[in-house]
Amino acid sequence: MGPAPTRFVRLRRSLRGAAGIARSLRIYYANPVHRRKMVALYGTMVAKGDLVFDIGSHVGDRIGAFRSLGARVIAAEPQPAAFRWLRLRYGRDRQVTLLQRAVGDAPGTVTFHVNTANPTVSTASLGFMDAARGAEGWEGQNWDETISVPAVTLDELIAQHGEPAFVKIDVEGFELHVLKGLSRALPKLSFEFTTIQRDVAFGCIDRLSALGAYRFNAALGESQKLEFADGVSAEEMRAFIRALPHSANSGDIYAHLAR
């Protein structure tokens, strides 16, 4: 174990972290049109009184959308700087439970890699960092701090808080680990995917398909617009992801149990 960081190093890290969170706040809160689109999209999946799990809350823009729809929210976010903002923004809301936790395939601890300049891509996935290095559009990303964070599973969260009507998962390449910690089919879920790790998206689709008869849809980037008029099969969703150009970069896959 190396020497403890000096006061100056801790201050410098704190300032970098604050600047990174400020950047995220500008990205996710500065556009009211984007917020309205997001609420409209989630409004097709979430109803008043529903329980929602927000896995990878970051600065909580999704929490705000779910609360505007009248949902109760269990929000998990491991990054200390982001979690401080969440406590400031939502700590007094009795319908929001904030957990400074990672969510994965087993309880315990995970090693978390913080990108202080761009904390929205901080991750527990070594594979995600490896895929990003040298990839077009990902230049200059630097995971410059490593911390150990407590981890829980979706099964544990369900046992403690109840079964959610919707689960949103956005954990930068760790999505499959999250789904491996789930042993039952849930009504509706979403998970982020990237074009630098399409294999993770395919694994998530396979995992959900093993749990239940799901249909799938997708929204690219932050468009908040579904690509299909109705849900498509797992095979069709794999083909859609496979055909995307690298420049599509990322998006969210939505899954709902077929009736």
Secondary structure, DSSP 8 states (H G I E B T S, - for coil): ------HHHHHHHHHHHHHHHHHHHHHHHS-HHHHHHHHHHHTTT--TT-EEEEES-TT-HHHHHHHHTT-EEEEE---HHHHHHHHHHHTT-TTEEEE--EE-SSSEEEEEEE-SSSGGG-BS-HHHHHHHTT-TT-TT----EEEEEEEE-HHHHHHHH---SEEEE--TT-HHHHHHT--S--SEEEEEEETT-HHHHHHHHHHHHHHS-EEEEEEETT---BSSSS-B-HHHHHHHHHHS-GGG-EEEEEEEE--
